Amino acid sequence: MKNITLVLVVLSASVTAATAGPTADKKVRDAVNQSLAEGAAEAKDCGKTLKFSFDWAAFDKLDWSKASRPKEDQAGFEISNVRWVGKGINYLCEDKDYKESLQKIDNVVYRTTPDSEGASGPRVTAKVQGKTLTFDSRMGGSTRDPDSFTEAAKQVF
């Protein structure tokens, strides 16, 4: 009987997640974008305005059948993760050498990446391409904090 109950609970959760409508999806995306904008406002010591964005195209292209959590759940986690990107960048700008490096950057992109089984190392990595600093945040694990982004960016500047 316990197995049947467990199966029903799992099926119910799957059906609920799979039936999230376009309005619910829009509300979550708006919340992620709002949280990122609020965090971006904390990058105030850089001497310039940076454009922050969430890579929704990459998020939508992930193979959610292999992901460690459902798409809707991950989107909810991203609300708190993206909140800290701006503060992490601001920590860099408090150091004159990193601030100088950041003067070459115009765009900061947050991208969710798959959590590879057995992967080790930092959950957030960064790369610079042209005038764009991109943070790749692997799914899973705990919520990110400002230091997650500061330390990742230090690896590329």
C-alpha positions in Angstrom: 0.0 0.0 0.0 2.9 2.4 0.8 4.3 1.8 -2.7 1.0 2.7 -4.3 0.7 5.8 -2.3 4.2 6.9 -3.2 3.5 6.3 -6.9 0.4 8.3 -6.7 2.2 11.2 -5.0 4.9 11.1 -7.6 2.4 11.0 -10.5 0.4 13.8 -8.9 3.5 16.0 -8.6 4.5 15.3 -12.2 1.1 16.1 -13.6 1.0 19.3 -11.6 4.4 20.4 -12.8 3.6 19.4 -16.4 0.4 21.4 -16.4 1.8 24.7 -15.3 0.2 27.1 -17.7 1.7 30.1 -19.6 0.5 32.6 -17.0 2.2 30.7 -14.2 5.4 30.4 -16.3 5.3 34.2 -17.1 4.9 35.0 -13.4 8.0 32.9 -12.4 10.0 34.4 -15.3 8.9 37.9 -14.2 10.0 37.1 -10.6 13.4 35.9 -11.8 13.9 39.0 -14.0 12.8 41.3 -11.1 15.1 39.6 -8.6 18.0 40.0 -11.1 17.2 43.7 -11.6 17.1 44.2 -7.9 20.5 42.5 -7.5 21.9 44.5 -10.5 21.2 47.7 -8.6 23.8 46.7 -6.1 26.6 46.9 -8.6 26.9 50.6 -7.8 30.7 50.9 -7.3 31.7 50.0 -10.8 31.7 53.5 -12.2 29.4 52.4 -15.1 26.0 50.8 -15.6 26.1 47.2 -16.6 23.2 45.4 -18.3 22.2 42.2 -16.5 20.2 39.5 -18.2 19.0 35.9 -17.6 19.6 33.5 -20.5 16.0 32.2 -20.9 16.9 30.6 -24.3 19.5 28.4 -22.7 17.2 27.6 -19.8 14.5 26.5 -22.2 16.9 24.3 -24.2 18.1 22.3 -21.3 17.1 18.6 -21.4 14.7 18.7 -18.4 14.1 14.9 -18.6 17.7 14.4 -17.4 17.7 17.3 -14.9 18.1 16.9 -11.2 14.8 18.8 -10.6 11.8 19.8 -12.7 12.0 23.0 -14.8 9.4 24.8 -12.7 11.3 24.0 -9.5 14.6 25.2 -10.9 13.0 28.5 -12.1 11.9 29.0 -8.5 15.5 28.4 -7.2 16.8 30.9 -9.7 14.8 33.7 -8.1 17.1 33.6 -5.1 20.3 32.7 -7.1 20.2 35.7 -9.4 19.6 38.1 -6.6 23.3 38.0 -5.7 24.9 38.5 -9.1 25.0 42.3 -8.7 26.4 42.3 -5.2 29.1 39.8 -6.3 30.1 42.1 -9.1 30.1 45.1 -6.7 32.5 43.2 -4.4 34.9 43.1 -7.4 34.4 46.8 -8.1 35.5 47.6 -4.5 39.0 46.4 -5.6 40.6 48.9 -8.0 42.3 46.2 -10.2 39.1 44.2 -10.7 37.1 47.4 -11.2 39.5 48.4 -14.0 39.0 45.0 -15.6 35.2 45.3 -15.4 35.4 48.6 -17.4 35.7 46.4 -20.5 32.4 44.7 -19.7 29.0 46.0 -20.7 26.8 42.9 -20.2 26.5 40.4 -17.4 24.6 37.2 -18.3 23.3 34.5 -15.9 22.9 31.1 -17.5 21.6 27.9 -15.9 23.6 24.8 -16.9 22.9 21.1 -16.3 24.2 19.4 -13.2 26.5 16.6 -14.5 26.4 13.5 -12.4 29.6 13.3 -10.3 30.6 16.8 -11.3 32.9 18.5 -8.8 34.3 22.0 -8.6 32.6 25.3 -8.3 28.9 25.5 -9.0 29.4 28.9 -10.7 31.9 29.5 -13.4 32.5 32.6 -15.5 33.8 33.5 -18.9 34.4 36.7 -20.8 33.5 36.9 -24.5 33.9 40.4 -26.0 32.2 42.8 -23.7 30.0 40.1 -22.0 30.7 38.4 -18.7 28.7 35.2 -18.5 28.1 33.2 -15.3 27.2 29.6 -15.8 25.4 28.2 -12.7 25.1 24.4 -12.5 21.7 23.2 -11.3 21.5 21.6 -7.9 23.3 22.3 -4.7 22.5 25.2 -2.4 21.5 28.7 -3.2 24.2 30.9 -4.6 25.6 33.9 -2.6 27.5 37.0 -3.7 30.9 35.2 -3.2 29.8 32.6 -5.7 29.9 35.2 -8.4 32.9 37.2 -7.1 35.1 34.1 -7.0 34.0 32.9 -10.4 34.7 36.3 -12.0 38.1 36.4 -10.3 39.1 33.4 -12.3 38.6 35.3 -15.6 40.0 38.7 -14.7 
